Amino acid sequence: MELTLERPGAHLFIRSVSAEGIEVEERLYGGPLIVSASQLIPDWSAAALADLTEAHFKPVFDLAPEIVLIGTGPEQLFPAPEFLMCFYRRNIGVECMTTRAACRTFNVLAGERRNVVAALLPPGPNPGET
């Protein structure tokens, strides 16, 4: 799914999302990554939503976002409410959605110059693909 054809501004943006990975600027990333308007962390040590801990989000918290988008892969999943408290204690909004939806939302919010960070698990195939 091509998200944008042209560079929308001076910030990082997600160009496309496919089963192969997430294309940020002109480079394809096949694994979990963290992206903000100004920084890309391609070697995020996340594997699955159920395995994530507060420690996995230290690089995210270091970016001091106002909102975090968690891309949960090909399906929308939700972590335990106790886990979400690590965001709320820091006064950070958090939304969980499919990785494709998180990528689209990131581009919109970054384009509005919002202080957003996307923590993205690999998107996997589109629902219904074999």
Phi, psi and omega in degrees: 000114178281125182264325181208144179263332183238157176293121186277351181175197183272009182253163174295148178213158180264117184280319182203163178224132179211178177299335180283335180151200184243127179263113176253125187058246183244015185237137180267132179241124183266349183247184179298143179209163176239135179222136171237182180295336185239352185216144177237129177241097188278348185250044180296134187272040180260148179238309181213150182305318183296337182266354185287141176234173177302325180298327178298335185263007178305315178299328177292311181297327178297336178277353177052055181282161171270334178216142177241131174256122177257113176274114190268012182101209184285344179238147175283121179233160181232133176285170178297144178305326179298323179294320182295340179298333179295335175277313184297324177298334180263007183058041178248127174288149181219137178228135176250132181203172176302157180298321178299315179294321179296322178295314178298315181295320177304311182301319179296309183293319177296322177295334176273006181063032174279151179275081186245144173231135176251126175253110195242122169276156181307140185289332184067184181288157173300145175304134180094346177283150177250000000 
